[in-house]
Amino acid sequence: MRNPQLVRFILVGLIGYVAWYTAYSAWLRPATLLDEWVIHSMVVATEWFMEAIGWEVLPAVEADLRHRVGVVGTNGVHIGDPCDGVVLFALYALFLVAFPGPWRHKLWYIPAGIAVLHAVNIARVIALLFVQYAAPEWLQFNHDYTFTVLVYAVVFALWYAWVRWFVLAKSPSTP
């Protein structure tokens, strides 16, 4: 085999993705509150930020775990399971597990990256609230394209940083 690291990356990534997808679809999503907790934390953080900068948020209409957040004068936005970032967290982590690099750094870099992605996702919801308030006709476009591209750009930036700092920096052929 010409590149055993590439084969390892593909196999670990593929097996990891199938295992994640199976566990998430069959058990995590239907039998746990993982998605609900992540969404609720996004709602709470978004409301805290909006109130901190002086915007009045919509009153809570759901009981414990809420999926809707907004500011007065709008309908608010609904955060669904596909938009909570949980699947993205898993893909990010799987990439790093499959990619070469020291485990002592993976053990902190993976959770730190997930925290960054969660914060970026909260910032995305906040930005969508501003879009909804100022130009509601642009909400769907920005949700589907602009902020999706930005979130994935952050994922790629984290992956790139991993490769630069922990893989290429350790490579003997790196100038």
Beta strands, then each sheet from edge to edge (+ up, - down):
strand 1: 68-69
strand 2: 77-78
sheet 1: 1+ 2-
end
